[in-house]
Each structure stands twice: as structure tokens, then as C-alpha cells.
Amino acid sequence: MYQTAIFDLDGTLLNTLDDLADAVNYALKKFGYPARTVAEVRRFVGNGIANLMSRSLPNGEKTPDFDEVLSNFRAFYEQNSQNKTAPYEGILPLLARLRERGVRVAVVSNKFDAAVAALSRRYFGDLVEIAVGESPDRAKKPAPDGIFYALDRLGMPREGAVYIGDSEVDVITAQNAGIPCISVLWGFRDRKEIEAAGGNLYATAISELEYLLT
């Protein structure tokens, strides 16, 4: 049994897609750019909000008002990140059972730090001990810095730790941290994309994830 379970957030624990799409399209519309579909935003998520907005804009970071668009996205999302977001079915009971068994639980995400903290507090309470987001103090995923920071805060070693995510970035992050990765298939990427990054352990349902964790 793993002693430490570190989870990605978007597409793994929470379905945040609709709120992200709303924030993207708010910022795009405000500056006169064409809207994106939810399916497009799904493909763009995974490497932090700057990359999300770069992929959403027709000319990416070369857009003259890129910084303003990004700032408007962030401000809107901070106020509207919990409108349509919800945990995937079965996640809360799973986290509760892990804590009952003495497994230490953390979140490491590329979403900006304030949003990670707010969402974790709102939806998970004390079921998640440490919530780590994008910060100037740490390199974002696929760098392993967030995982190492969470383990340090928990006082836990890499041995016995596992990272659970839904994307190719999560697989590479776990590889860089030197820990196993379990890839869930209910999130924002399909199996083919994850396999291309070296993923080799999959859960298609909460029951399968719990089996792999215990």
C-alpha cells in the first residue's frame, strides 16, 4: 500500500472544465477574440493558465495584449471557479477511505496557487492535507518541484509515494520525481496521449484507482 497519494486537481479530482471554459471565453470576448468550445479548452488545459490562454488566442503569446487577456482571465476565474465545478463521483468517499487507512494525501497542480488552495478547501476540507499550485517559488509541472515540496511539507519520503493524474504532463512529472504514476481515464486526456508519454498504469473507475492505491 502507498503511504502518500499526491493528486493532480483538474480532470483528476475535480471536473473544472466548464468554469475554465467560461473564464477563457470571458477574457477572449472582452478583447474581441473568437470564443473557444469546451472541447478545445479541454485540449488546452494542463500546463498552467499562461499556456491555456496562449493556446486559446489566435496568435498565442505573440498577441499584443496577451498579458491583459491573461490578467482578465485570472481575475474572472478567481471569482467564478466554483460555479459549475464539482468532484468526480466517488472521489470524496475515496479520499475519506484513504485518510482512514493512514494514507497521507496532497494535491499538486499547475493551476495558480490561490485557486488550488481555494478549491481544495471548498471541496475537500481536511481530506487533503497539502494543496500546492503554480508559484514563482517553484517550477511548474512537469518539473518535480511541486511533488518534492508537498512531500517535504508532509514529512514523507519519495519511497511509498505515488502521483495520480489524467494527462501526459502528469506522467512526465512523476517520472521526473522518481515515483510511480497512476493515470485516470475520466479526465481531460485520452489513453493514447498518456501512453505516448510513457504511462503504463491506468484506472477507468474509482474502484480501480482504489485497488491500485491499496
GUTORKOL-913030 format. One record per residue (C-alpha): z, x, y; residue number from 0. Coordinates in steps of 0.02 Angstrom, whole numbers, plus 32768, in hexadecimal, padded with zeros to 4 digits. Example, Ala and Ser with C-alpha at 12.3 -4.5 7.8 and 13.67 -1.06 7.14 Angstrom:
# GUTORKOL-913030
SITE    c3    c1    c2    i
SITE  8186  8267  7F1F    0
SITE  8165  82AC  7FCB    1
This chain:
# GUTORKOL-913030
SITE    c3    c1    c2    i
SITE  8000  8000  8000    0
SITE  7FD9  803D  80AF    1
SITE  806E  805D  8120    2
SITE  800E  8048  81C4    3
SITE  7F82  7FCC  81E7    4
SITE  7F24  7FEA  828A    5
SITE  7EAC  7F60  82BC    6
SITE  7E18  7F54  8330    7
SITE  7E26  7EB9  839E    8
SITE  7D80  7E65  83C9    9
SITE  7D27  7E25  832E   10
SITE  7DB6  7E5A  82BD   11
SITE  7E54  7DFF  82F2   12
SITE  7E10  7D93  8380   13
SITE  7D6D  7D38  839A   14
SITE  7D55  7D66  8451   15
SITE  7C9A  7D50  8458   16
SITE  7C8B  7CB2  84C1   17
SITE  7D03  7CF0  8548   18
SITE  7CA8  7D97  854F   19
SITE  7C00  7D3F  855E   20
SITE  7C42  7CD0  85E9   21
SITE  7C81  7D68  864A   22
SITE  7BDD  7DC6  8631   23
SITE  7B77  7D33  8670   24
SITE  7BEB  7D13  8702   25
SITE  7BCE  7DC5  8740   26
SITE  7B13  7DC2  871C   27
SITE  7AFA  7D1B  8774   28
SITE  7B5D  7D52  880C   29
SITE  7AE5  7DE3  8827   30
SITE  7A48  7D84  87FA   31
SITE  7A27  7DCE  874E   32
SITE  79ED  7D68  86B7   33
SITE  7A72  7D22  8643   34
SITE  7A8F  7D61  8593   35
SITE  7AA2  7CF8  84F7   36
SITE  7B40  7CFD  848E   37
SITE  7ADB  7D50  8404   38
SITE  7AA7  7DDB  847C   39
SITE  7B59  7DF6  84B8   40
SITE  7B90  7E02  8401   41
SITE  7B19  7E95  83EA   42
SITE  7B51  7EE8  848C   43
SITE  7C0D  7EE5  846A   44
SITE  7C66  7F78  841D   45
SITE  7C68  8010  8490   46
SITE  7CCE  7FD5  8525   47
SITE  7CA5  7F68  85BA   48
SITE  7C39  7FE7  8616   49
SITE  7BC4  7FF0  8581   50
SITE  7BC9  7F33  856F   51
SITE  7B8E  7F1A  8621   52
SITE  7B11  7FA8  8616   53
SITE  7AC0  7F56  8580   54
SITE  7AC4  7EAC  85D6   55
SITE  7A6B  7EE5  8674   56
SITE  79AD  7EF9  8673   57
SITE  79B7  7FAD  86B2   58
SITE  7A60  7FDB  866A   59
SITE  7AC9  8056  86CC   60
SITE  7A32  807E  8738   61
SITE  7A4A  7FD5  878B   62
SITE  7A74  7FFA  8842   63
SITE  7B09  7F83  8846   64
SITE  7B46  7FAC  8797   65
SITE  7BF7  7FD7  87CD   66
SITE  7C08  7F33  882E   67
SITE  7BC7  7ECD  879B   68
SITE  7C42  7F25  8728   69
SITE  7CD1  7F08  87A1   70
SITE  7CA9  7E4E  87AC   71
SITE  7C9F  7E41  86EF   72
SITE  7D48  7E93  86DD   73
SITE  7D9C  7E28  8762   74
SITE  7D56  7D87  8718   75
SITE  7D83  7DB8  8666   76
SITE  7E36  7DE5  8695   77
SITE  7E4D  7D33  86D1   78
SITE  7DE9  7CDD  8648   79
SITE  7E03  7D42  85A9   80
SITE  7E66  7CB9  8552   81
SITE  7DFC  7C1E  8574   82
SITE  7D9E  7C18  84CF   83
SITE  7DE6  7CAD  8471   84
SITE  7E48  7C90  83D1   85
SITE  7E83  7CF1  8338   86
SITE  7E14  7CE2  82A1   87
SITE  7E59  7C66  8223   88
SITE  7EDD  7CB7  81B6   89
SITE  7EFC  7D4F  8225   90
SITE  7FA9  7D1A  8264   91
SITE  7FEF  7CF7  81B6   92
SITE  7FA6  7D9D  817B   93
SITE  7FFA  7DFE  8207   94
SITE  809E  7DA5  81E3   95
SITE  8096  7DD3  812B   96
SITE  806F  7E88  8154   97
SITE  8106  7E93  81C5   98
SITE  8173  7E42  8140   99
SITE  813E  7ECA  80C7  100
SITE  816D  7F51  8143  101
SITE  80BB  7F82  8173  102
SITE  80B0  7FC4  8226  103
SITE  8029  7F6B  8289  104
SITE  7FC8  7FA4  8322  105
SITE  7F28  7F79  8381  106
SITE  7EAE  7FFC  83C2  107
SITE  7E1B  7FB7  8424  108
SITE  7D94  7FEF  849F  109
SITE  7DBC  7F58  850B  110
SITE  7E14  7F8D  85AB  111
SITE  7ECE  7FAB  8595  112
SITE  7F10  7F1A  85FF  113
SITE  7EA9  7E9A  85A0  114
SITE  7EDD  7EE2  84F7  115
SITE  7F94  7ED6  8528  116
SITE  7F83  7E25  856B  117
SITE  7F21  7DE2  84D7  118
SITE  7F93  7E35  8457  119
SITE  802E  7DF1  84AD  120
SITE  7FE5  7D42  84BA  121
SITE  7FA1  7D30  840A  122
SITE  800A  7DA3  839E  123
SITE  80B3  7DB9  83F3  124
SITE  8120  7E30  838F  125
SITE  80AA  7E2D  82FA  126
SITE  804F  7EC0  834E  127
SITE  80C2  7F4E  8380  128
SITE  8049  7FB8  83E6  129
SITE  7FAB  7F81  8442  130
SITE  7F3A  800C  8481  131
SITE  7E9F  7FF3  84ED  132
SITE  7E23  8058  8551  133
SITE  7E7B  80C8  85CE  134
SITE  7E4F  8161  863A  135
SITE  7ED6  81BC  85D7  136
SITE  7E7B  81AE  8531  137
SITE  7DC9  81BF  84F3  138
SITE  7D89  8119  84B2  139
SITE  7D4B  80F7  8403  140
SITE  7CFA  8144  83A0  141
SITE  7D6F  81CE  83DA  142
SITE  7E0F  81C4  8373  143
SITE  7E83  81D3  840A  144
SITE  7EBA  811D  840A  145
SITE  7EE7  8123  8352  146
SITE  7F4A  81C3  8369  147
SITE  7FA2  8179  8400  148
SITE  7FD2  80DC  839F  149
SITE  8012  8141  830B  150
SITE  8078  81AF  8380  151
SITE  80C4  8116  83D5  152
SITE  80F0  80CC  832B  153
SITE  8134  8172  82EC  154
SITE  80C3  8168  8255  155
SITE  8055  81EC  8202  156
SITE  7F9B  81E0  81E0  157
SITE  7FC1  81DD  8127  158
SITE  7FD5  8129  80F2  159
SITE  7F77  80E5  818A  160
SITE  7ED8  807D  8188  161
SITE  7E65  803C  8211  162
SITE  7E1C  7F8E  8204  163
SITE  7D83  7F60  826C  164
SITE  7CDE  7F03  8271  165
SITE  7C60  7F82  82AF  166
SITE  7C0B  8028  8293  167
SITE  7C73  806F  8323  168
SITE  7D12  8045  82C3  169
SITE  7CD3  809E  8226  170
SITE  7CAC  813C  828A  171
SITE  7D52  8131  82E5  172
SITE  7DB1  812E  8241  173
SITE  7D49  81BF  8200  174
SITE  7D72  8223  829B  175
SITE  7E2A  81FC  8286  176
SITE  7E27  822E  81CE  177
SITE  7E63  8185  818E  178
SITE  7E11  80FC  8124  179
SITE  7DB6  8069  8172  180
SITE  7DAB  7FB7  8134  181
SITE  7D18  7F5A  8181  182
SITE  7D28  7E9D  8196  183
SITE  7C87  7E39  818E  184
SITE  7CB8  7DA2  81F8  185
SITE  7CA4  7E01  829C  186
SITE  7C1B  7E3B  8310  187
SITE  7BB4  7EAC  829D  188
SITE  7B60  7E93  81F6  189
SITE  7B79  7EF9  8158  190
SITE  7AD6  7F58  816A  191
SITE  7B0A  7FA0  8213  192
SITE  7BB6  7FD0  81D1  193
SITE  7B6F  8020  8134  194
SITE  7AFA  808A  819E  195
SITE  7B93  80D7  81F0  196
SITE  7BE3  8100  8148  197
SITE  7C4B  8065  812A  198
SITE  7C79  804E  8074  199
SITE  7D0C  7FD7  806C  200
SITE  7CF3  7F20  809C  201
SITE  7D52  7E7D  80AD  202
SITE  7CF4  7DD9  80BC  203
SITE  7D91  7D6F  80C6  204
SITE  7E47  7D81  80FA  205
SITE  7E7D  7D7A  8044  206
SITE  7E0F  7E10  801C  207
SITE  7E52  7E70  80B1  208
SITE  7F05  7E4E  807C  209
SITE  7EDE  7E89  7FCB  210
SITE  7E93  7F2B  800D  211
SITE  7F28  7F49  807F  212
SITE  7FA9  7F2E  7FF8  213
